[in-house]
Amino acid sequence: MTLTQRNPMQVENLEGRRMLAGTPWGQQAKLIGQDLLAAQYPQLNGAGQSVVVIDQGVNYTHPAINGKMIAGYDFAANDSNPWADGDPHGTGVASMMVGNGFDYAGAHYQGIAPGAKLIVLRAYSSADSAEALNWVVANEAKYNIAAVNLVDRGIGGTAAIFKQMVAAINTLASRNVLVTIPSGNTGGTNVPSYGGSEVSAGSSNVWGGVASSSVRGAGLDFLAPADKIALPYWQGKAIYTNSAVGTSWASPQIAGAAAVLRQIKNFSNAEVISILKDSGTKIYDSKTGLTFPLLNLYKAVQLAYSRIGQAAPAPAPAPAPAPLPTTPTAPSGTTSSTYKNVGNGTVLQVEDFDAGVNGVAFKEAEIANYGGNNYRPGTGVDIGTINDGGSTRSVTGIRPGEWLRYSVNVTQAGTYTVEFRLAAVNGGTFHLEVDGRNVTGAIGAGSGANWSAFRSVFKTLNLTAGKHTLHLKFDSNGSSGGVGIFNYMKFTTGTPVAAPAAVTAAVGPFATINLTPGVKTYVQAENFDKGARGAAYYDTDTVNETKSYRTDTGVDVQVSTDSGGGYVVGKTRKGEWLNYTVNVAKAGTYTFDVRQAYQYAGGAFHIEVDGRNVTGALAFKSTGSFNNWAEVRKTGVALTAGKHTIKLVVDSVGAQGVGANINWIRIF
């Protein structure tokens, strides 16, 4: 077969390069056990198998895949050259399946099955994709095809074309050819399907959580790292990237894994799927309440041998360790370790931690910067680009156990309030140490509307004058699988109004509320009792972000968009609550209507009377917008005469980390 390149490019052929001595594997490879598989069983690389890419063509002379293609066809142009005209997508997909190893940004990577051969079928429509699938049906035995990664740009096309695709996928499944598809990047829960014989893959981030952009739901079969990852990607002069995002990079990893397993034995599709699912790391997704298997190549190989009753091959001998340096390693980084003066109003940008080596000036779990901002590239700390309060950089991709050190000179002794500026959705915990002593205790990162919604968390501490060493330490992930994204620490002398107040008894009712059976009485959500945080209300942070109405509390009160005007309580979070003191004029059975608006789905709340849950869990009602309002009703609530405390408690929220806006509670 003679192939003529439509868009020839001269690039350095790196195929023969060996991994640089001492170059560590990238985090995405370590997450799925690829480093262990390559070190102990290098012969298990998909040799003897072929895999198919159905996509918008491939730049098959890319260094990572040069020489691997054994067949190809362009179903858009009807010729035998599946070259990609300026679109690097298929190149990345192919490389994730069979790419040779490469070193980029201080870390090593390779395709899942670098010993397998590649077939490229170029398709620009669903009609093209249907023809490509039929080609695979006709040629799967000839080329010993183990798997197909399908990216259908037309998303099924007409009913007739969709029927053809389903028939071809089912035929391939009956012949033990695994078809993999990406689940999509809208962040929704509607996983695409062609009839059930294919498998779908969604994205995890490099720390093991479900990527926020990944489509996930009951139809999702697997996860693989595909959020801010490294891969071969030919666009212009850039032939590699370390910031690729999308489920398109997840599904070819499952296809490559099928090739590796079929090198061991000609497993059926059902056996391959079972092995990959049973060996995968179980990842809980708080958005759907489901658990998905994250690909683990090393454990999959071990389980495959176990299921055929054989012992895995003896591991290859470990390479001799590199000799230790005879002289100390020079500090790396771009920021000076000279002491920074700290006084009233000082801002320490979190990314400006001390210069030095990993384990001394900072602690970072992996060597590559996955944050996308190339500030301080020598450290591996994940630094991202933001736009918040004049700051353009943040520290992101944080894992428990990591920390950052700051050498400071306190110019004036006294009580300081530290403002930690951060963003998180169901974030984790962290703390600040001064000279090795934990001075803040565990601080919760809390939850904002999204990972770009920066807000402030405050802690008060005493500092003596002189030189000190601060450590910002990250302790635990939240349910989202992350700690948070950190912008800066600001030091202010004294205690600002927004700092947490001590928990004391509530001063009393904000407004007089008298209840009588049959008389509709409105309890405005924003008129919760007077008093301190933890007594009259509880909010996960200490600042009213909307700065409306009751700015002396941390409750986010905002101008109402509902009929009648006024104010509402917005940005509710799990665990928050509001107290209302009421006078019941006459004992009776009451109905509670809660007026709420909710853009998302999921989450629940309940109402207590004098500490007793009287409603049970009530689901937030999705209204499609925070400006569309509806009531959630609970009938049959018995109240005795006299004074009572009514508490509205947010029990859970949807996957976006925020609950409904609340306008009022109508009681009658």
Secondary structure by P-SEA (a helix, b strand, c coil): cbbbbcbbbbbbbcccccccccccccaaaaaaaaaaaaacccccccccbbbbbbcccccccccccccccccccccccccccccccccaaaaaaaaacccccccccccccccccccbbbbbbbbccaaaaaaaaaaaaaccccccccbbbbbcccccccaaaaaaaaaaaaaaaaacbbbbbbcccccccccccccccbbbbbbbccccccccccccccccccccccccccccccccccccccccccccccaaaaaaaaaaaaaaccccaaaaaaaaaaaccbbbbccccbbbbcccaaaaaaaaaaaacccccccccccccccccccccccccccccccccccccccccccccccccccccccccccccccccccccccccbbbbbbcccccccccccccccbbbbbbbbccccbbbbbbbbccccbbbbccccccccccccccccccccccbbbbbbbbbcccccbbbbbbcccccccccccccccbbbbbccccccccccccccccccbbbbbbccbbbbbcccccccccccccccccccccccccccccccccccccccccccccccccccccbbbbbbbbccbbbbbbbbbbcccbbbbbcccccccccccccccccccccccbbbbbbbccccccccbbbbbbbbcccccccbbbbbcccccc
